[in-house]
Amino acid sequence: MRHVTVVLGLVWSFVVLPVSAAGLPDFTDLIEQASPAVVKINTVEKIAARGHSQFPLQDVPEIFRDFFERRGGGEREARSMGSGFIISRDGYILTNNHVVGSADEIVVRLIDRREFEGKVIGADPRSDLALLKIEADDLPVARFAKPGSLRVGEWVVAIGSPFGLDYSASAGIVSAIGRSIPTDKGENYVPFIQSDVAINPGNSGGPLLNLDGEVVGINSQIYTRSGGSIGLSFAIPVDVALEVVDQLKTKGHVDRGWLGVYIQDVDRGLAESLGLKKPQGALVAQVEPGGPADNAGIKAGDVVIRFNGQLIRDSGDLPHVVGLIKPDTEVEAVIVREGKQKSIDVKVGELPGKDVAGKTPGSGDKLGVETRELDERTARNWRLRGGAVITQVYPDTPAAKSGLRPGDVIVQLGYNDIESLDDYQAAIDAIPPDSPVPIRIFRQGRPIFRSIQLDN
C-alpha cells in the first residue's frame, strides 16, 4: 500500500512493507540445535629451531651436519586453532586442510568440553578439505543440505571459534555462488559460496548453515586488508564436500577429472571475432598433446559453452565441472568452432600429480606414504638437488608414527641421499627391519630430522 503525506509543502512518499518482510529470522533454535555437532580444533606444529651446536662439526659426518647445526636450538611449537563439524556418529569430522595440514598434534574439543586426539584420515589440498577421526561413539551429527539448493540472498549462519572464542555464531546472506578463487598454484577446482557472514581466523573449517540448520558450505577463506572480517567470506559448497569426503573415506585421497587444456575468458572483442552472440564460455588457448581434449578432437580456438550438461558461463566454470567428474567417464562437450556449434564426446582423464613409489593399495609403500618427484620450482626455492615429495600419509603406519605429513620432502633416508624417486625406492629396500633409521625432510623450506622404523 502506498501513502502520501504533505509536510510543510513537501511531498514525502513511502511504502509500508509487510511485517514479515521487514522482520529478521530468529536464529536461536537453529544455533542451539546445530552447535553440538561443531568442534574446536587445536593443533601443534613442531618446528626445528636454529641454534648453535654443542658438537665440533668437523667430527660430524657430512650427512648429519645440517642436523647438528640446528640441533642446539631444539624445536619450538607453533600452535593454531580452527573449527570443524562431526559428520558421523562414530567420530568422522570435516575441516579445512589448512587447519590440520601441517599439524603434528591435533586435539578436538566438543561442546561438552571433552577432548580427543584427532587423526587425519585423508586430506585434499586442492579443495582445502581434510577428514579427521576421533575415537568416540553416539556423537551429534551435522546434516548436509541438498546439493544445488542454495540461492543468492538466503540467510546463512556460521558457527565456529573465531580468535579462540568457542561456539561463536554470526549471520548474513549469500552474496554470490560459484566464485572462482585460484590457489597459489593456479588451480581452481572449487566454486566458492560468497557471503557477508562475519568470518575470522579460527572459523576455518566450521559449517555454514541454512535456516533449516543444514550445512551448505565449509568456511574456508576471507578477503581482508586487516586480518579480520570486512564482509567478504568464502565457503566450499556442499556438493564438493560430499564428493571429497566419500573419496577420502574410501581411498584416503581424491581423484579428479582432467581435460588437458589451457583456457581463458572471452571478452567482447573475442566473442565477436569467434562468432559468439555474447561473451561466454571457456576459450581453449592451448591443448595438451595426448591429453583427453586432444584425443577427443578439441582444438585451440574452440569455446566450450557446455560440459556434461552444465552451462559454462566463463573459464572458471570449466575446471569446477571437470574436476568433479570421475576419471574415465565419457561426457558431452558443446563447443563453438568458427562460429558453429558442435557436440564432441570426451573421455575425461585423471588429473596428474599422484606418482607413487612402491605403492600398495590402501597403505602406500613400506613407510606408509605415497610420493612424487620434487618439482624444479620448489627445488630451486628451497635450494635442494632433488627429493621425494610426500603426497599422502596413511594412518597407523611408520610414517604417521614419525610425524611425517603431506608436503614433506624426503632428502635423506638412512645414510642415503634422496634426489629422485629411484633413490627413494632403493633406500626403502635397504631399510633394516626392527631398527630405527634417521630420515631428513624439508617442511615448508625448513630441514627436520626424525627417526623411522618399519613395522614388523
C-alpha positions in Angstrom: 0.0 0.0 0.0 1.4 3.4 -1.0 0.8 6.5 1.2 1.5 10.2 0.5 1.9 12.8 3.4 2.2 16.6 3.0 4.6 18.2 5.4 5.4 22.0 5.2 4.7 22.0 1.5 7.0 19.0 0.7 5.6 15.8 -0.6 7.1 12.6 1.1 6.4 9.3 -0.5 6.9 5.9 1.3 5.9 2.3 1.0 4.6 0.3 4.0 6.3 -3.1 4.0 4.5 -6.2 5.3 5.7 -7.1 8.8 7.1 -10.5 7.7 9.3 -8.8 5.0 10.7 -6.3 7.5 11.4 -8.8 10.3 14.6 -10.8 10.7 14.9 -14.5 11.2 15.1 -16.0 14.7 18.3 -18.0 14.8 18.1 -19.2 18.4 16.7 -22.6 17.8 18.9 -23.2 14.8 22.1 -22.4 16.7 21.0 -24.4 19.8 20.4 -27.5 17.6 23.4 -27.2 15.3 26.1 -26.2 17.8 26.6 -29.7 19.4 28.0 -31.0 16.1 30.5 -28.2 15.8 34.0 -28.8 17.2 37.1 -26.7 18.1 40.4 -28.0 16.7 43.7 -27.1 18.4 46.9 -28.0 16.6 50.6 -28.1 17.4 53.3 -28.0 14.8 56.9 -28.8 15.9 59.4 -26.6 14.0 63.1 -27.1 14.2 64.7 -24.0 15.7 68.1 -22.7 14.7 70.8 -22.6 17.2 74.5 -23.3 18.0 75.7 -26.8 18.1 77.5 -28.2 21.1 79.4 -30.6 18.8 82.6 -29.9 16.8 81.2 -30.0 13.3 84.5 -31.4 11.9 83.8 -34.6 13.8 80.3 -34.9 12.5 79.7 -36.9 9.2 78.6 -34.6 6.4 75.3 -36.5 6.0 74.3 -35.3 9.6 76.0 -31.9 9.7 72.9 -29.9 8.8 71.0 -31.7 11.6 73.6 -30.9 14.3 74.0 -27.3 13.1 70.4 -26.8 14.1 70.1 -29.2 17.0 71.4 -26.7 19.5 68.2 -24.8 19.1 65.9 -27.8 19.7 62.3 -27.5 18.5 59.7 -24.9 19.0 56.0 -25.4 18.9 53.6 -23.4 16.7 50.1 -23.5 18.0 47.0 -22.7 16.0 43.3 -23.4 16.0 40.3 -23.8 13.8 36.9 -25.3 13.6 35.2 -28.4 12.2 32.0 -30.4 12.4 31.0 -34.0 13.1 29.6 -35.9 10.1 29.1 -39.4 11.6 28.1 -40.7 15.0 31.4 -42.7 15.2 33.6 -39.7 15.0 34.4 -38.6 11.5 35.0 -34.8 11.3 35.3 -32.5 8.4 37.5 -29.4 8.5 39.9 -27.4 6.2 43.2 -28.9 5.1 44.9 -25.7 6.1 43.8 -26.2 9.7 45.4 -29.6 10.1 47.7 -30.0 7.1 50.9 -29.0 8.9 50.0 -30.3 12.4 52.0 -32.8 14.4 49.3 -32.9 17.1 45.6 -32.5 16.8 43.2 -32.1 19.7 39.4 -32.0 19.0 37.2 -30.4 21.7 33.5 -31.0 21.8 30.8 -28.6 23.1 30.7 -30.6 26.4 34.4 -29.9 26.8 35.5 -33.4 26.2 38.8 -33.6 24.2 40.0 -36.3 21.8 43.1 -36.9 19.7 42.3 -36.3 16.1 43.8 -38.5 13.3 43.9 -37.4 9.7 42.2 -40.0 7.5 42.9 -38.1 4.3 43.4 -34.6 3.0 42.8 -32.8 -0.2 44.8 -29.5 -0.6 43.1 -28.7 -3.9 39.7 -28.3 -2.2 41.2 -27.3 1.2 39.3 -30.2 2.9 40.5 -32.7 5.4 38.8 -35.7 7.1 39.6 -36.4 10.7 38.6 -39.3 13.0 38.3 -39.4 16.8 37.6 -42.4 18.9 34.1 -41.7 20.2 30.5 -43.0 19.7 27.0 -41.7 19.7 28.1 -38.2 18.7 25.8 -35.4 17.5 25.9 -35.1 13.7 25.6 -32.2 11.3 23.1 -32.6 8.4 24.1 -31.7 4.9 21.8 -29.6 2.6 20.7 -30.9 -0.8 23.4 -30.0 -3.3 22.3 -27.2 -5.6 19.6 -26.0 -3.3 21.3 -22.8 -2.1 20.2 -19.4 -3.6 21.7 -16.0 -3.6 20.1 -13.8 -1.0 19.4 -16.7 1.5 20.2 -16.2 5.2 23.1 -18.3 6.4 24.8 -18.8 9.8 28.4 -19.6 10.7 29.4 -21.4 13.9 33.0 -21.7 15.0 35.8 -20.4 17.2 37.0 -17.0 15.8 40.1 -15.9 17.7 39.6 -18.9 20.0 36.2 -17.7 21.2 34.4 -21.1 21.2 31.0 -21.6 19.6 30.5 -18.1 18.3 27.7 -17.6 15.8 27.4 -15.0 13.1 24.8 -14.5 10.4 24.4 -12.9 6.9 23.2 -13.6 3.4 24.6 -15.5 0.4 26.2 -12.8 -1.8 27.1 -15.0 -4.7 27.6 -18.6 -5.8 30.3 -20.1 -8.0 33.1 -17.7 -7.2 36.4 -18.7 -8.8 39.4 -18.2 -6.5 42.6 -19.8 -7.9 45.1 -21.2 -5.4 48.7 -20.0 -5.3 49.4 -22.9 -7.7 46.8 -21.5 -10.2 44.4 -24.4 -9.5 40.7 -23.7 -9.5 38.5 -26.6 -8.5 36.1 -25.1 -6.0 33.1 -22.9 -7.0 33.1 -21.0 -3.7 30.0 -19.6 -1.9 30.5 -15.9 -1.1 28.6 -14.4 1.9 28.8 -11.4 4.1 28.8 -13.5 7.3 31.5 -12.4 9.7 34.3 -15.0 9.4 37.6 -14.5 11.2 40.7 -16.6 12.0 39.5 -19.7 13.9 36.3 -20.0 11.9 38.1 -22.0 9.2 36.6 -25.5 8.8 33.4 -24.7 10.6 29.9 -25.1 9.0 27.9 -22.5 7.0 24.3 -23.4 7.7 20.9 -22.5 6.1 17.8 -21.7 8.1 16.9 -25.4 8.3 20.2 -25.9 10.2 21.7 -27.9 7.3 25.3 -27.5 6.2 25.5 -25.7 2.9 29.3 -25.0 3.0 32.5 -25.2 4.9 34.0 -21.8 5.8 37.4 -21.6 4.2 38.7 -18.1 3.3 38.1 -14.4 3.9 39.1 -11.4 1.9 40.6 -8.8 4.2 43.0 -5.9 4.5 43.2 -6.0 8.3 43.2 -9.7 9.1 39.6 -9.5 10.3 36.2 -9.7 8.6 35.1 -7.0 6.2 32.1 -8.8 4.9 33.7 -11.0 2.2 33.9 -14.6 3.2 34.1 -17.8 1.1 32.9 -21.3 1.8 33.3 -24.6 0.0 29.9 -25.8 -1.3 28.3 -29.0 0.0 28.4 -30.8 -3.4 32.2 -30.5 -3.5 32.5 -31.5 0.2 30.3 -34.7 -0.2 32.4 -35.9 -3.2 35.7 -35.2 -1.4 34.5 -36.9 1.9 33.4 -40.0 0.0 36.8 -40.4 -1.7 38.8 -39.6 1.4 36.9 -42.2 3.4 37.4 -44.9 0.8 40.8 -44.1 -0.6 42.5 -41.5 1.6 42.9 -39.2 -1.4 40.9 -37.6 -4.2 40.9 -38.4 -7.9 39.8 -35.6 -10.1 38.8 -35.3 -13.7 41.2 -33.8 -16.1 40.7 -32.3 -19.6 44.2 -31.2 -20.6 43.5 -27.7 -21.8 44.7 -24.1 -21.1 41.7 -21.8 -21.0 40.9 -18.1 -20.8 37.8 -15.9 -20.6 36.1 -14.5 -23.7 35.7 -10.7 -23.8 33.5 -8.7 -26.1 36.1 -8.4 -28.9 36.9 -12.1 -28.8 33.2 -13.1 -28.8 32.6 -11.1 -31.9 35.7 -12.5 -33.7 34.8 -16.1 -32.7 31.2 -15.9 -33.9 29.6 -15.8 -30.4 26.5 -13.7 -29.8 27.9 -12.6 -26.4 31.0 -13.1 -24.2 30.6 -16.6 -22.8 32.3 -19.9 -22.3 35.9 -21.0 -21.8 38.2 -20.3 -24.7 40.7 -23.0 -25.3 44.1 -21.3 -25.7 46.2 -24.5 -25.9 45.6 -28.2 -25.9 47.9 -30.6 -24.1 49.3 -33.1 -26.6 48.0 -36.6 -25.9 45.5 -35.4 -23.3 41.8 -36.1 -23.1 40.8 -33.0 -25.0 43.4 -33.7 -27.7 42.2 -37.3 -28.1 38.6 -36.1 -28.4 39.5 -33.6 -31.2 39.1 -30.3 -29.2 41.4 -27.6 -30.7 42.9 -24.3 -29.7 40.3 -21.6 -30.6 37.3 -23.7 -29.6 35.0 -22.2 -27.0 33.4 -24.7 -24.5 29.9 -23.5 -23.7 28.5 -26.6 -22.1 30.2 -29.6 -20.4 28.5 -32.7 -19.1 25.2 -30.9 -19.4 26.3 -27.9 -17.4 26.4 -24.3 -18.7 29.9 -22.8 -18.9 29.5 -19.1 -18.4 33.2 -18.2 -18.1 36.5 -20.0 -18.0 36.4 -20.5 -14.2 33.3 -22.7 -14.5 35.0 -25.4 -16.6 37.6 -26.7 -14.0 34.8 -26.7 -11.4 32.7 -29.1 -13.6 35.6 -31.2 -14.9 37.2 -31.7 -11.5 34.1 -33.4 -10.1 33.7 -35.9 -12.9 35.1 -39.4 -12.2 38.1 -40.2 -14.4 37.4 -42.4 -17.5 33.9 -41.1 -17.7 32.7 -40.2 -21.2 30.7 -36.9 -21.4 29.4 -34.5 -24.0 31.2 -31.2 -24.6 29.4 -28.5 -26.6 31.8 -26.1 -28.3 31.7 -23.2 -30.7 34.2 -23.6 -33.6 34.4 -21.0 -36.4 31.0 -19.6 -35.4 29.3 -23.0 -35.5 28.1 -25.0 -32.5 29.4 -28.6 -32.3 29.0 -31.5 -29.9 32.0 -33.7 -29.0 32.3 -36.8 -26.9 35.2 -36.5 -24.4 36.6 -39.3 -22.2 37.7 -37.4 -19.1 41.2 -38.3 -17.8 42.7 -38.3 -14.3 44.3 -35.1 -13.0 48.1 -35.8 -12.8 50.0 -35.4 -9.5 49.8 -38.8 -7.7 53.0 -40.6 -8.9 53.7 -43.3 -6.3 56.9 -45.2 -5.5 56.2 -48.8 -4.4 52.5 -48.2 -3.8 50.4 -50.8 -2.1 46.7 -50.1 -2.4 45.3 -48.6 0.8 48.6 -48.3 2.7 51.2 -46.7 0.4 54.8 -48.0 0.4 56.7 -49.6 3.3 56.8 -46.3 5.1 53.0 -45.8 4.6 53.3 -42.9 2.2 52.7 -42.0 -1.5 55.3 -39.9 -3.2 56.1 -37.9 -6.3 59.2 -36.3 -7.8 60.2 -32.9 -6.5 59.3 -30.1 -9.0 62.0 -27.8 -10.2 60.5 -24.7 -8.8 60.4 -26.0 -5.2 63.8 -27.5 -5.6 65.2 -24.1 -6.7 63.3 -22.1 -4.0 64.5 -24.5 -1.2 67.9 -25.0 -2.7 67.6 -28.7 -3.0 69.1 -31.0 -5.6 66.0 -33.2 -5.5 63.9 -35.3 -3.2 60.7 -37.3 -2.9 57.6 -35.3 -2.1 55.1 -37.0 0.2 51.5 -36.7 -1.2 49.7 -39.0 1.2 50.4 -40.4 4.7 48.3 -43.4 5.8 47.2 -43.7 9.4 48.9 -46.1 11.8 52.0 -46.6 9.5 55.7 -45.9 10.2 55.4 -42.5 8.5 52.4 -41.5 10.5 54.1 -42.6 13.8 57.1 -40.5 12.9 55.0 -37.4 12.3 55.5 -37.2 8.5 52.8 -35.5 6.6 51.8 -34.5 3.0 54.1 -31.8 1.5 57.2 -33.0 3.3 60.2 -33.6 1.0 62.3 -36.6 1.9 66.0 -35.7 1.2 67.7 -38.5 3.2 66.7 -41.9 4.4 69.1 -43.9 6.5 72.6 -42.9 5.2 71.3 -42.4 1.6 70.7 -39.1 0.0 67.4 -38.9 -1.9 67.4 -36.9 -5.1 64.8 -38.9 -7.1 62.1 -41.5 -6.7 64.6 -44.1 -7.8 66.9 -43.1 -4.9 63.9 -43.2 -2.5 62.8 -46.7 -3.6 66.4 -48.1 -3.3 66.7 -46.6 0.2 63.4 -48.1 1.3 64.5 -51.5 0.1 67.7 -51.2 2.1 66.0 -50.3 5.4 66.6 -53.0 8.0 63.6 -54.4 9.9 63.0 -53.7 13.6 65.7 -51.0 13.7 65.1 -47.2 13.6 66.9 -45.2 10.9 67.2 -41.4 10.5 65.1 -39.6 8.0 65.7 -36.0 7.0 62.8 -34.0 5.4 62.2 -30.4 4.4 58.9 -29.0 5.6 57.9 -25.6 4.2 61.6 -25.0 3.4 62.9 -26.0 6.9 65.1 -29.1 7.5 63.9 -31.5 10.1 65.4 -34.8 11.3 63.2 -37.7 12.5 63.7 -41.4 13.1 61.5 -44.0 11.5 61.2 -47.8 12.0 59.5 -50.3 9.8 56.6 -52.3 11.3 57.1 -56.0 11.9 
